[in-house]
Amino acid sequence: MILNKILERFRLKEGDLVDITHNDRQIIVEPHRQRYVCAVTGKVADEAIRIGEAWISKEGLRQIVKYMSDE
């Protein structure tokens, strides 16, 4: 069956989460990756730490450190 071949090809199993996006010409289905929106930069990051209720990326942490050292 085609679905089983697709799942095997992308090392997915039934029930795994996927991310679905698109561009002007394609629908894109990818294995799910956890992503976070940094509370400092507003950018999406693959890695972040949680501080209180906020997610902070490495770039956001650098900006905080720079801001704190400039004062």
ZATI-98906 format. One record per atom (N, C-alpha, C): residue in three letters; x, y, z. Coordinates in steps of 0.05 Angstrom, whole numbers, padded with zeros to 5 digits, always signed. Layout:
ALAXYZ...
// end
This chain:
MET+00017-00024+00000MET+00000+00000+00000MET+00018+00025+00000ILE+00010+00045-00014ILE+00026+00070-00017ILE+00031+00083+00010LEU+00010+00085+00027LEU+00014+00098+00053LEU+00035+00085+00069ASN+00036+00059+00070ASN+00056+00044+00085ASN+00084+00050+00074LYS+00087+00052+00048LYS+00113+00059+00036LYS+00122+00087+00044ILE+00103+00106+00044ILE+00109+00133+00052ILE+00118+00134+00081LEU+00102+00121+00099LEU+00109+00120+00127LEU+00137+00108+00131GLU+00142+00086+00118GLU+00168+00073+00120GLU+00191+00091+00110ARG+00187+00103+00087ARG+00207+00120+00075ARG+00215+00143+00094PHE+00196+00155+00108PHE+00202+00177+00125PHE+00204+00170+00155ARG+00206+00144+00160ARG+00209+00133+00187ARG+00187+00143+00206LEU+00163+00143+00195LEU+00139+00151+00211LEU+00123+00126+00217LYS+00108+00127+00239LYS+00089+00106+00244LYS+00062+00118+00247GLU+00041+00102+00243GLU+00014+00112+00245GLU+00010+00126+00272GLY+00000+00150+00272GLY-00005+00165+00296GLY+00016+00186+00302ASP+00039+00185+00288ASP+00060+00206+00291ASP+00049+00233+00282LEU+00058+00254+00295LEU+00050+00281+00287LEU+00067+00290+00263VAL+00054+00306+00245VAL+00068+00318+00222VAL+00061+00347+00221ASP+00079+00363+00209ASP+00074+00391+00204ASP+00067+00394+00175ILE+00045+00408+00169ILE+00036+00413+00142ILE+00038+00443+00136THR+00054+00450+00115THR+00057+00477+00107THR+00053+00478+00076HIS+00056+00501+00064HIS+00053+00503+00035HIS+00069+00528+00025ASN+00074+00527+00000ASN+00083+00551-00014ASN+00065+00555-00038ASP+00073+00571-00057ASP+00056+00577-00080ASP+00049+00553-00097ARG+00066+00533-00096ARG+00063+00510-00115ARG+00061+00483-00102GLN+00066+00481-00075GLN+00068+00455-00063GLN+00055+00454-00035ILE+00045+00431-00028ILE+00037+00425-00001ILE+00060+00409+00011ILE+00070+00417+00034ILE+00094+00405+00046ILE+00086+00391+00072VAL+00092+00365+00074VAL+00086+00349+00098VAL+00113+00340+00109GLU+00119+00346+00134GLU+00144+00339+00146GLU+00139+00327+00174PRO+00157+00309+00183PRO+00155+00300+00211PRO+00154+00324+00229HIS+00138+00322+00250HIS+00135+00344+00269HIS+00161+00350+00284ARG+00168+00375+00285ARG+00190+00385+00302ARG+00179+00406+00321GLN+00186+00403+00346GLN+00176+00423+00365GLN+00189+00449+00359ARG+00174+00470+00358ARG+00184+00497+00352ARG+00172+00516+00373TYR+00187+00537+00379TYR+00179+00556+00399TYR+00180+00584+00388VAL+00162+00601+00397VAL+00163+00629+00390VAL+00177+00644+00413CYS+00200+00656+00408CYS+00215+00669+00428CYS+00200+00695+00437ALA+00197+00698+00463ALA+00183+00721+00474ALA+00200+00747+00471VAL+00226+00744+00466VAL+00243+00768+00463VAL+00244+00776+00434THR+00251+00757+00416THR+00255+00764+00388THR+00230+00762+00371GLY+00211+00746+00380GLY+00187+00741+00364GLY+00191+00721+00342LYS+00215+00710+00340LYS+00222+00691+00319LYS+00216+00663+00328VAL+00211+00645+00308VAL+00208+00617+00314VAL+00235+00604+00317ALA+00238+00588+00338ALA+00264+00574+00343ALA+00259+00545+00348ASP+00278+00528+00340ASP+00276+00500+00345ASP+00283+00493+00374GLU+00299+00510+00387GLU+00307+00506+00415GLU+00301+00530+00431ALA+00292+00526+00455ALA+00287+00549+00473ALA+00285+00538+00502ILE+00287+00556+00521ILE+00283+00549+00548ILE+00258+00564+00558ARG+00245+00551+00577ARG+00221+00564+00588ARG+00228+00579+00614ILE+00221+00604+00614ILE+00225+00621+00638ILE+00197+00632+00645GLY+00187+00623+00667GLY+00159+00630+00674GLY+00141+00619+00653GLU+00125+00636+00641GLU+00107+00627+00620GLU+00118+00632+00592ALA+00143+00642+00590ALA+00154+00650+00564ALA+00175+00631+00555TRP+00177+00627+00528TRP+00199+00612+00516TRP+00220+00633+00506ILE+00245+00628+00512ILE+00267+00646+00504ILE+00287+00630+00488SER+00293+00639+00464SER+00313+00626+00447SER+00341+00635+00455LYS+00361+00621+00443LYS+00389+00629+00449LYS+00394+00658+00440GLU+00383+00665+00417GLU+00386+00693+00407GLU+00373+00712+00427GLY+00349+00705+00437GLY+00336+00722+00457GLY+00352+00725+00482LEU+00364+00703+00491LEU+00381+00704+00515LEU+00405+00723+00511ARG+00417+00721+00487ARG+00440+00739+00480ARG+00431+00768+00482GLN+00407+00774+00471GLN+00397+00801+00472GLN+00392+00810+00501ILE+00382+00793+00518ILE+00378+00800+00546ILE+00404+00805+00560VAL+00424+00788+00555VAL+00450+00792+00568VAL+00462+00818+00559LYS+00461+00824+00532LYS+00472+00849+00522LYS+00458+00873+00535TYR+00432+00871+00536TYR+00416+00893+00548TYR+00424+00897+00577MET+00427+00876+00592MET+00434+00878+00621MET+00463+00888+00624SER+00481+00881+00606SER+00509+00889+00610SER+00513+00918+00601ASP+00495+00929+00584ASP+00496+00957+00575ASP+00487+00976+00596GLU+00473+00967+00616GLU+00462+00985+00636GLU+00483+00992+00657
// end
